[in-house]
Amino acid sequence: SPDDKGSVVSAYFVEWSASDDFQSRSVFNATLNADSIHSERLSSYKGVNQAFNYYLIEDLTPGVEYFLRVAAMNEAGVGASSRTTPLSLAPGSKPTDLDDQNGVTV
């Protein structure tokens, strides 16, 4: 954005909830330093040899559908949140409705 003055992303603000509007009391969040997010080469993805960052959200309730959004943070502040594709997913289920089978993305 024009307001970030080219600042490097220093952290990510991750929110997850069973409510698609993120307005319930059951909204959880984590602020992740950019260096704490793992990066691996995932050969099962279409972008072979492309690095992907990931964060494992633990203690989710099986069978409950969760929504997730992520915002980047830098010295200018917190950016706009991005939603995942698909919009929600229950722990243990696979995103089988995606045509390209790339998994869950933000």
N, C-alpha and C positions, 0 to 999 in steps of 0.2 A: 504494500500500500504506500501511497505517497507520504504518509505520516511516520513510517518506520525509519526513515533516513538510512536505509540499508543495514540496519542492525542485524547481527547474527542471532538466530534463535538460541536462547539460553535454557529454555525449559518448555514443557508441555503441560497444559492443564487438562486432565482427563476426567470426564464425568460419566457415570453409568447409573441407570435407573430402570425399574420395571414399568415406569410411566413414560409414555412417549413425549409428553410435554415438559418433563423434568421439573414439574411443580409439586410433586408429592414429598412427603417426609423421607421417603426412601431413596433420596439422591445421594450417591456416594461420589467421592472425588479423590484425586491424587495429583500432586504437583511433582513432575518428574524432571530432574536435571537432564539436560540433553545428553550428558555423558553417561547417565545411568540406564539409558535405553539400549537394549542389546541389538546388535545388527548381525545378521547372518546371510549367507548366500543360500537361498531356498530353491533347490533344483526342481521342485514340484510346481513352481509357479511358471507362468508363461514367460516372464522376464528372467530367463535362466542367467545366472551369474550377476543378478542385480541385487544390491543390498537392500534389505527391508528392516526397519526398526520394529520392535515389538515390546509389549509390556504384558505380563501375565497378571490377570485379575483373578485373585483367589477368593475362596469362600462364597462363591455364588451358589444359589439354591437350584438344584437340578429340577428341570421342567419349567422353571420360570423364564419367561422371555425378557431379555434385557436390551435396552437401547443405550447407545454409547455416542459420545461426541468428544472431540479433541480441539483444543485451541493452542496455538503457538504463543510463546511469551518471549519478549526481548526487552531492551531498555526503554522502549516506547510504551510498553504495557502488554496487555493480553489482546490477541487478535480475535477475529470472529471464529466461532466454533464450526467445525465440519462434522457432518453426520456420517455414519458408516454405510456401506453397501454390503449386504442387505441392511435395512433400517434396524432390524432386531434379530436376535438369535438366542436360542436357549442353550445353556451349557451342555456340551456333549453332542449337539446336533451339528450336521454339516450343511453348509450353504449350497444345497443341491439345486436351487432354483436359478443360480447364476449361469448364464450361457458360457462365459469364458472360463469358469471354474477356477478363478484366481483367489477364492476365499473371501475373507472379510477385509475390507479396505476402508480407509478414511481419506 
